[in-house]
Amino acid sequence: MTGTLVNAAAIAAGGCVGLLLKKGVKGSHQDSINKALGVAVLVLGLNGVISSMFTVNADGTLASSGELLLIISLVLGTLAGEALRIDDRLNGLSGLVERRLHLSGFAQSFVNGALIYCVGAMAIIGALNDGLRGDASVLYIKSLLDGISSVVLGATLGPGVIFAALPVLVYQGAISLLAGALEPFLAGELLGQICGVGYCLVLCIGMVPSAFAAQEDNYHNPAENWIEALNRTNGKISGQDGAAELLGLNPSTLWSKIRKYRIDVKGLERE
């Protein structure tokens, strides 16, 4: 598990460096960097989907595979997420972390970072080699790449990038520890199809930074707008029909505005 430990440490260290650099980046520059980062992640996801799901035959024709697994994975994943209310629970955890540790934008940066770092063949193959042969060279290369990207993500998305090291530790560590049992299954065409599903999620992440700019006007709404939305939802912030959904804001962003303007949410609930 040496490679996984190094990988997690590189992500955490890179995220810390990014947070230090974030203080010197102006708000307007952050918006521009978010857009550029969105394009980069979009291209990364698209490249991964193409390389994982498409092959060129000997006669030059293009063949594809993994479409069925992609559809089933996305549908079942969506149903499971809705049934378990993963988004609401994650936003609730984000709000708790932000209130206790005074961190802003935790959920968005944590989810984006975790998906980017866990998706891809390097994470699976590197963890298998580390567990079976004690060869962590692939994970060392991945650590270098993840460390550099975490500096950028930490400077633009926020502190959740540091905590994204935890799912990497659990995910890759589990593969390394169970390498002997998993190697027959995580190989060949199935590995490519699994990576294709993962890169499809990365492709979706690439659309998120561009949405930040679209929501910018809401970030500068006067406090009266937020209070009106909270009144209409009886103080409910996250989840369906919550004030955050009404305003088109991430719940963690609305929480930060509530703290900044010292809005009495409990008082609104009593009303």
C-alpha positions as CSV (number, residue, x, y, z in Angstrom):
1,M,0.0,0.0,0.0
2,T,3.0,2.3,-0.1
3,G,2.0,3.8,-3.5
4,T,-1.5,4.6,-2.2
5,L,-0.1,6.3,0.9
6,V,2.2,8.4,-1.2
7,N,-0.6,9.2,-3.6
8,A,-2.9,10.4,-0.8
9,A,-0.1,12.4,0.8
10,A,0.6,14.1,-2.5
11,I,-3.0,15.1,-3.0
12,A,-3.3,16.5,0.6
13,A,0.0,18.4,0.2
14,G,-0.9,19.8,-3.2
15,G,-4.3,20.9,-1.9
16,C,-2.7,22.7,1.0
17,V,-0.3,24.5,-1.3
18,G,-3.3,25.4,-3.5
19,L,-5.1,27.0,-0.6
20,L,-2.1,29.1,0.2
21,L,-2.0,30.3,-3.4
22,K,-5.8,30.9,-3.4
23,K,-5.4,33.9,-1.0
24,G,-3.4,35.7,-3.7
25,V,-5.8,35.1,-6.5
26,K,-8.4,37.8,-7.2
27,G,-12.1,36.9,-7.5
28,S,-12.2,37.8,-11.2
29,H,-9.2,35.7,-11.9
30,Q,-10.7,32.8,-10.0
31,D,-13.7,32.9,-12.3
32,S,-11.5,32.9,-15.4
33,I,-9.4,30.0,-14.0
34,N,-12.6,28.1,-13.2
35,K,-13.7,28.4,-16.8
36,A,-10.3,27.3,-18.1
37,L,-10.3,24.4,-15.6
38,G,-13.7,23.3,-16.8
39,V,-12.5,23.1,-20.4
40,A,-9.5,21.1,-19.3
41,V,-11.5,18.6,-17.3
42,L,-14.1,18.4,-20.1
43,V,-11.4,17.5,-22.6
44,L,-9.8,15.0,-20.1
45,G,-13.1,13.2,-19.7
46,L,-13.8,13.2,-23.4
47,N,-10.4,11.8,-24.2
48,G,-10.8,9.1,-21.5
49,V,-14.3,8.1,-22.8
50,I,-13.0,7.8,-26.4
51,S,-9.8,5.9,-25.5
52,S,-11.7,3.5,-23.1
53,M,-14.8,2.8,-25.3
54,F,-13.5,3.0,-28.9
55,T,-10.9,0.9,-30.7
56,V,-9.6,0.8,-34.3
57,N,-9.8,-2.5,-36.0
58,A,-7.1,-3.9,-38.3
59,D,-9.1,-2.8,-41.4
60,G,-9.3,0.8,-40.1
61,T,-13.0,0.7,-39.0
62,L,-14.0,2.1,-35.6
63,A,-15.6,-0.3,-33.0
64,S,-17.1,0.6,-29.7
65,S,-17.9,-1.3,-26.5
66,G,-19.3,-0.7,-23.0
67,E,-22.4,1.2,-24.0
68,L,-24.7,-1.2,-22.1
69,L,-22.5,-1.0,-18.9
70,L,-22.5,2.8,-19.2
71,I,-26.3,3.0,-19.4
72,I,-26.9,0.5,-16.6
73,S,-24.2,2.1,-14.3
74,L,-25.6,5.6,-14.8
75,V,-29.3,4.6,-14.3
76,L,-28.6,2.4,-11.3
77,G,-26.2,5.0,-9.8
78,T,-28.8,7.7,-10.2
79,L,-31.6,5.6,-8.6
80,A,-29.3,4.6,-5.8
81,G,-28.2,8.2,-5.2
82,E,-31.8,9.4,-5.1
83,A,-32.9,6.6,-2.9
84,L,-30.1,7.1,-0.4
85,R,-30.3,11.0,-0.7
86,I,-26.6,11.1,-1.2
87,D,-26.7,14.7,-2.5
88,D,-28.7,15.9,0.5
89,R,-26.5,14.0,3.0
90,L,-23.3,15.3,1.4
91,N,-24.7,18.9,1.4
92,G,-25.6,18.4,5.1
93,L,-22.1,17.1,5.9
94,S,-20.7,20.0,3.9
95,G,-22.7,22.6,5.9
96,L,-21.6,20.9,9.2
97,V,-17.9,21.0,8.2
98,E,-18.2,24.6,6.9
99,R,-19.8,25.8,10.1
100,R,-17.5,23.9,12.4
101,L,-14.2,24.5,10.5
102,H,-15.2,27.7,8.7
103,L,-14.5,26.2,5.3
104,S,-16.3,27.4,2.2
105,G,-17.2,25.3,-0.9
106,F,-16.3,22.0,0.8
107,A,-18.8,19.7,-1.0
108,Q,-18.1,20.8,-4.5
109,S,-14.3,20.6,-4.2
110,F,-14.5,17.3,-2.3
111,V,-16.7,15.5,-4.9
112,N,-14.9,16.9,-7.9
113,G,-11.5,16.0,-6.5
114,A,-12.5,12.5,-5.4
115,L,-13.9,11.6,-8.8
116,I,-10.9,13.0,-10.8
117,Y,-8.4,11.2,-8.6
118,C,-10.2,7.9,-8.4
119,V,-11.2,7.5,-12.0
120,G,-8.8,6.0,-14.5
121,A,-6.8,2.9,-15.3
122,M,-3.7,4.2,-13.4
123,A,-5.6,4.0,-10.1
124,I,-6.7,0.4,-10.7
125,I,-3.6,-1.0,-12.4
126,G,-1.2,0.8,-10.1
127,A,-3.1,-0.5,-7.0
128,L,-3.1,-4.0,-8.4
129,N,0.7,-3.9,-9.1
130,D,1.3,-2.5,-5.7
131,G,-0.7,-5.2,-4.0
132,L,0.5,-8.2,-6.0
133,R,4.1,-7.4,-6.9
134,G,5.0,-4.6,-4.5
135,D,5.6,-2.4,-7.6
136,A,4.3,1.1,-6.9
137,S,5.9,2.8,-9.9
138,V,2.6,3.5,-11.6
139,L,1.2,5.0,-8.4
140,Y,4.3,7.1,-7.9
141,I,3.7,8.6,-11.4
142,K,0.0,9.1,-10.6
143,S,1.0,10.8,-7.3
144,L,3.1,13.4,-9.2
145,L,0.2,14.1,-11.6
146,D,-2.4,14.2,-8.8
147,G,-0.2,16.4,-6.6
148,I,0.2,19.0,-9.4
149,S,-3.5,19.0,-10.3
150,S,-4.5,19.3,-6.6
151,V,-2.5,22.5,-6.4
152,V,-4.7,23.9,-9.2
153,L,-7.9,22.5,-7.8
154,G,-7.1,23.6,-4.3
155,A,-6.5,27.2,-5.5
156,T,-9.7,27.3,-7.5
157,L,-12.3,25.0,-5.9
158,G,-11.4,25.1,-2.2
159,P,-10.4,23.0,0.8
160,G,-12.4,19.9,0.0
161,V,-9.6,18.9,-2.4
162,I,-7.4,18.1,0.6
163,F,-10.1,15.7,2.0
164,A,-10.4,14.0,-1.4
165,A,-7.2,12.1,-0.4
166,L,-9.4,10.0,1.9
167,P,-11.5,8.2,-0.8
168,V,-8.3,7.7,-2.8
169,L,-6.8,6.0,0.3
170,V,-9.8,3.8,0.8
171,Y,-10.4,3.0,-2.9
172,Q,-6.9,2.2,-4.0
173,G,-6.0,0.7,-0.6
174,A,-8.9,-1.7,-0.9
175,I,-7.8,-2.8,-4.4
176,S,-4.2,-3.3,-3.2
177,L,-5.3,-5.4,-0.2
178,L,-7.8,-7.4,-2.3
179,A,-5.5,-7.6,-5.4
180,G,-5.3,-11.4,-5.5
181,A,-9.1,-11.8,-5.7
182,L,-9.8,-8.8,-8.0
183,E,-7.1,-9.2,-10.6
184,P,-9.0,-11.8,-12.8
185,F,-12.0,-9.4,-13.0
186,L,-10.3,-6.0,-13.3
187,A,-8.4,-6.8,-16.5
188,G,-8.9,-6.7,-20.3
189,E,-12.1,-5.3,-21.9
190,L,-14.0,-4.9,-18.6
191,L,-11.3,-2.6,-17.2
192,G,-11.7,-0.4,-20.2
193,Q,-15.4,-0.3,-19.8
194,I,-15.2,0.6,-16.1
195,C,-12.8,3.4,-16.9
196,G,-15.2,4.6,-19.6
197,V,-18.0,5.0,-17.1
198,G,-15.7,6.8,-14.8
199,Y,-14.5,9.2,-17.4
200,C,-18.1,9.9,-18.4
201,L,-18.5,11.2,-14.8
202,V,-15.4,13.3,-15.2
203,L,-16.9,14.7,-18.4
204,C,-19.9,15.8,-16.3
205,I,-17.6,17.5,-13.8
206,G,-16.1,19.6,-16.6
207,M,-19.4,21.3,-17.0
208,V,-19.5,22.4,-13.3
209,P,-16.9,25.2,-13.3
210,S,-18.7,26.9,-16.2
211,A,-21.9,26.9,-14.1
212,F,-20.1,29.0,-11.5
213,A,-20.0,31.9,-13.8
214,A,-23.7,31.4,-14.7
215,Q,-24.6,31.7,-11.0
216,E,-22.4,34.7,-10.3
217,D,-25.3,37.1,-10.3
218,N,-27.0,35.2,-7.6
219,Y,-23.9,35.4,-5.4
220,H,-24.3,39.1,-5.3
221,N,-28.0,39.2,-4.5
222,P,-28.8,41.5,-1.6
223,A,-29.5,39.8,1.8
224,E,-33.2,40.5,1.4
225,N,-33.5,38.0,-1.5
226,W,-32.0,35.3,0.7
227,I,-34.2,36.1,3.6
228,E,-37.3,36.1,1.3
229,A,-36.3,32.7,0.0
230,L,-35.8,31.4,3.5
231,N,-39.2,32.7,4.5
232,R,-40.8,31.0,1.6
233,T,-39.2,27.7,2.6
234,N,-39.7,28.1,6.3
235,G,-36.0,28.2,6.9
236,K,-35.2,25.0,4.9
237,I,-31.9,25.4,3.1
238,S,-30.9,22.2,1.3
239,G,-32.8,19.5,-0.5
240,Q,-35.9,19.6,-2.7
241,D,-37.9,22.9,-2.4
242,G,-35.1,24.4,-0.2
243,A,-34.0,28.0,-0.3
244,A,-30.7,27.0,-2.1
245,E,-32.7,25.3,-4.9
246,L,-35.0,28.3,-5.1
247,L,-32.1,30.7,-5.5
248,G,-30.1,28.4,-7.8
249,L,-27.2,28.2,-5.3
250,N,-25.2,25.4,-3.8
251,P,-26.4,24.9,-0.2
252,S,-22.9,25.4,1.1
253,T,-22.7,28.7,-0.6
254,L,-26.0,29.9,0.9
255,W,-24.8,28.8,4.3
256,S,-21.7,31.0,3.9
257,K,-23.9,33.9,3.0
258,I,-26.1,33.3,6.0
259,R,-23.1,33.3,8.3
260,K,-21.7,36.4,6.7
261,Y,-24.9,38.5,7.0
262,R,-25.8,36.8,10.4
263,I,-29.3,35.8,9.3
264,D,-31.2,34.1,12.0
265,V,-32.4,30.8,10.3
266,K,-33.9,29.4,13.6
267,G,-36.0,32.6,13.9
268,L,-37.3,32.1,10.4
269,E,-38.2,28.5,11.2
270,R,-40.3,29.6,14.2
271,E,-42.1,32.0,12.0
